[in-house]
Amino acid sequence: MIKRFTDNFEEHVMIRCAILPKYPEDYVRDILNKYKPKKILEIGTFNGIMTAFLASFPFVEKVITLDITDYKTGYNLWKKMRVFEKISFRLIKNNKEKAGIIKEEKYFDFVFIDGEHSYKGIKLDYELVKDKTKLILFHDYGSNPYMTPFIQELGNKITHKRIDLSFALMEKK
Ligand SMILES: C[S@@+](CC[C@H](N)C(=O)[O-])C[C@H]1O[C@@H](n2cnc3c(N)ncnc32)[C@H](O)[C@@H]1O
C-alpha cells in the first residue's frame, strides 16, 4: 500500500517532537518547561510543526498563530496530536491585520517571532509584542541577514543566544 506523504510527514513530526534529542525543539522545550506559559503567540505558522510542538505541552492552554499564507499542513497534524482545540490559526492579509489581532490581546506569556524576515518586518513584530509579554524568542538569529543586526541592536535586552540553533531569547524581569 502506498503511504501518503502527509502520513509520513505527521509521523515524522510526532517522533521528532516527542523523542529525538539535539533538535532546536530541545531548546524551546527547556524554555517552556522553565516558564510554563499558558498563552502563546507564534508569528509565522508555516507548516504548523512548531505550533503543534508548542501546543503539546500540558500547561499550554492557547496558541495563537498568524501567517499571511495558509499552508494547510497544520490541521491534520494538530488533530493527530490532539492539540487542535488549543490552536487558533489566524490567516492575515497584511501587517495591519496582524497588528489589529495582537492589539486585541492583553498579554502573552510567550511570543515566538518567526514571520516576515525583512528588517522592517522583524522590527514591526517586535514593536507589536514588546509591551505585551516578558518572554520573546526570535528565530533565525545568525542565519538571516536582517535578524542578526536587529538582535545586536537589542543589546543586553537579549538574555541568551544560541547561534548554532538560530535562536535569541529575551527574558524580562
Ligand atoms: C520560517 S516560517 C515559520 C516557521 C514556523 N514558525 C516553524 O517553526 O515551523 C516563516 C513564515 O512566516 C510567514 N510570514 C511572512 N511574512 C509574514 C508576515 N508579515 N506576518 C506573519 N507571517 C509572515 C511565511 O508565510 C512563513 O510561513
The ligand as an SDF file (V2000), in Angstrom:
LIG
                    3D

 27 29  0  0  0  0  0  0  0  0999 V2000
   10.1440   30.3340    8.8260 C   0  0  0  0  0  0  0  0  0  0  0  0
    8.4320   30.2250    8.5310 S   0  0  0  0  0  0  0  0  0  0  0  0
    7.7600   29.9020   10.1200 C   0  0  0  0  0  0  0  0  0  0  0  0
    8.1270   28.5390   10.6550 C   0  0  0  0  0  0  0  0  0  0  0  0
    7.3790   28.1100   11.8880 C   0  0  0  0  0  0  0  0  0  0  0  0
    7.3530   29.1450   12.9140 N   0  0  0  0  0  0  0  0  0  0  0  0
    8.0450   26.8640   12.4480 C   0  0  0  0  0  0  0  0  0  0  0  0
    8.9110   26.9870   13.3390 O   0  0  0  0  0  0  0  0  0  0  0  0
    7.7260   25.7590   11.9690 O   0  0  0  0  0  0  0  0  0  0  0  0
    8.0130   31.9080    8.2490 C   0  0  0  0  0  0  0  0  0  0  0  0
    6.5330   32.1050    7.9760 C   0  0  0  0  0  0  0  0  0  0  0  0
    6.2400   33.4850    8.1310 O   0  0  0  0  0  0  0  0  0  0  0  0
    5.2230   33.8070    7.2110 C   0  0  0  0  0  0  0  0  0  0  0  0
    5.1960   35.2650    7.0200 N   0  0  0  0  0  0  0  0  0  0  0  0
    5.8000   36.0020    6.0620 C   0  0  0  0  0  0  0  0  0  0  0  0
    5.5040   37.2990    6.2250 N   0  0  0  0  0  0  0  0  0  0  0  0
    4.7160   37.3880    7.3210 C   0  0  0  0  0  0  0  0  0  0  0  0
    4.0830   38.4560    7.9990 C   0  0  0  0  0  0  0  0  0  0  0  0
    4.2180   39.7280    7.5770 N   0  0  0  0  0  0  0  0  0  0  0  0
    3.3620   38.1800    9.1080 N   0  0  0  0  0  0  0  0  0  0  0  0
    3.2280   36.9070    9.5460 C   0  0  0  0  0  0  0  0  0  0  0  0
    3.7920   35.8460    8.9270 N   0  0  0  0  0  0  0  0  0  0  0  0
    4.5120   36.0840    7.8280 C   0  0  0  0  0  0  0  0  0  0  0  0
    5.5500   32.9990    5.9760 C   0  0  0  0  0  0  0  0  0  0  0  0
    4.4040   32.8150    5.1670 O   0  0  0  0  0  0  0  0  0  0  0  0
    6.0970   31.7060    6.5880 C   0  0  0  0  0  0  0  0  0  0  0  0
    5.1030   30.7310    6.6640 O   0  0  0  0  0  0  0  0  0  0  0  0
  1  2  1  0
  2  3  1  0
  2 10  1  0
  3  4  1  0
  4  5  1  0
  5  6  1  0
  5  7  1  0
  7  8  2  0
  7  9  1  0
 10 11  1  0
 11 12  1  0
 11 26  1  0
 12 13  1  0
 13 14  1  0
 13 24  1  0
 14 15  1  0
 14 23  1  0
 15 16  2  0
 16 17  1  0
 17 18  1  0
 17 23  2  0
 18 19  1  0
 18 20  2  0
 20 21  1  0
 21 22  2  0
 22 23  1  0
 24 25  1  0
 24 26  1  0
 26 27  1  0
M  CHG  2   2   1   9  -1
M  END
$$$$
